[in-house]
Amino acid sequence: MRNDTRHVHPPAPDAAEFESLVPPVHHVSTVTFDSVAAFERRHDRLYDGYSYGLYGTPTTRGLEDQIAALEGAARALVTPSGQSAIVLASLACAAHGDRILMPQSMYGPARAAADRLLQPLGITTTLYDPMIGEGIARLIDRRTRLVWVESPGSATFEVQDVPVIAATVHAAGVLVAADNTWATPILFSPLAHGADISVQSLSKYASGHSDLIMGSAAVRDEALFRRLKDVSRMLGLGVGADDAFLCARGLKTLPLRLRHSGRSALDVVDWLLDRPEVLQILHPARPGHPGHQTWRRDFSGAAGVFSVVIRRVDAGVLDRAFQALRLFKIGASWGGAHSLVAPSDPRKGRTDLSWLPDGQLIRLSIGLEDVADLLADLDRFFAEISTET
Ligand SMILES: *Cc1c(COP(=O)(O)O)cnc(C)c1O
């Protein structure tokens, strides 16, 4: 063997008697085959085996198997983002001339994709009041193929009656997809409550450290999995090996992180209840919050993301209050170790919020810091608000 060749073909490492707790990370584009016959049959391996890095490696399949087990699913697929998982599920279920239903409380960019990507492709989306329950039956027609639920909803956190919606929708022969990013399968299992597809943004709690973007779609049904996989392949969607590794690592500590964030968030809620600037707290565990009883029935706990509505103040005052925060950072992509705050105007594009008081909505994501330090930080925020007369 000459020198150039030796650079490309090093000796294979001896891995005999090597064992570890951590799986190797497979960085792969090309998969190789041991015969021409195996190469020519490589497409048979699309759903289970390995034929091309984009279609799966032991690293991404390992993560998918891990997610499927946590979701109580037969199969799961990872995608480059939560947003792509939502669009993928919609495209796998609906085609030109079909109709999709989405709650008004659904993640904003998902509603934007319905409007600006699906609509031009001939897939119409109708938004519905998340508290609709069995009233969903009135919205289903011959063209309806998919009903989305997101519970609790983005920014306003209404808890939907997923079992009732799923039973009603299934009676019409239509599929149900759930965005379960807030709860993760630890706090709520969409598939066990009637959904056909459970989608998560893994960028949030699952990976948990604000350092990667990924999504997943999990299903009970092999045929539905194959439809998702086919659309994913046609779109050329795939995830990188290092991100898949980091996400699998994050999942190991997810139960502990989620428990901590959820508990700290309830401490923050208790503290906020005593602030005179607070008009309402939008948290599923609050009695009187839309869907609170459903949350008690269907969920095993609460995550650490919720919103608070405070009385309206001058924009300059609000700005100074956010500037006074030292630990809470202003940011959108929650679920990491760091606590975040984000102002939001949920009324944009929604007609179902008559129950919401008129004020400034602020979403909080409670991270892994000591809650006493977080309360001291929020005290600095409210000190700025309360000095305004
Ligand atoms: C963040 C988020 C998404 C989108 O996830 P990305 O991974 O950022 O694309 C979807 N749904 C919900 C509820 C989210 O919070």
The ligand as an SDF file (V2000), in Angstrom:
LIG
                    3D

 15 15  0  0  0  0  0  0  0  0999 V2000
  -40.7330   25.6670   19.3540 C   0  0  0  0  0  0  0  0  0  0  0  0
  -41.9890   25.0050   18.9990 C   0  0  0  0  0  0  0  0  0  0  0  0
  -42.1660   24.4270   17.7490 C   0  0  0  0  0  0  0  0  0  0  0  0
  -41.1260   24.5160   16.6600 C   0  0  0  0  0  0  0  0  0  0  0  0
  -39.9590   23.8360   16.9870 O   0  0  0  0  0  0  0  0  0  0  0  0
  -38.5640   24.1720   16.2940 P   0  0  0  0  0  0  0  0  0  0  0  0
  -37.7380   22.9930   16.6770 O   0  0  0  0  0  0  0  0  0  0  0  0
  -38.0820   25.4650   16.8810 O   0  0  0  0  0  0  0  0  0  0  0  0
  -38.8130   24.2760   14.8260 O   0  0  0  0  0  0  0  0  0  0  0  0
  -43.3530   23.7870   17.4950 C   0  0  0  0  0  0  0  0  0  0  0  0
  -44.3280   23.7260   18.4110 N   0  0  0  0  0  0  0  0  0  0  0  0
  -44.2030   24.2760   19.6260 C   0  0  0  0  0  0  0  0  0  0  0  0
  -45.3220   24.1730   20.5950 C   0  0  0  0  0  0  0  0  0  0  0  0
  -43.0300   24.9450   19.9560 C   0  0  0  0  0  0  0  0  0  0  0  0
  -42.9200   25.5210   21.1600 O   0  0  0  0  0  0  0  0  0  0  0  0
  1  2  1  0
  2  3  1  0
  2 14  2  0
  3  4  1  0
  3 10  2  0
  4  5  1  0
  5  6  1  0
  6  7  2  0
  6  8  1  0
  6  9  1  0
 10 11  1  0
 11 12  2  0
 12 13  1  0
 12 14  1  0
 14 15  1  0
M  END
$$$$
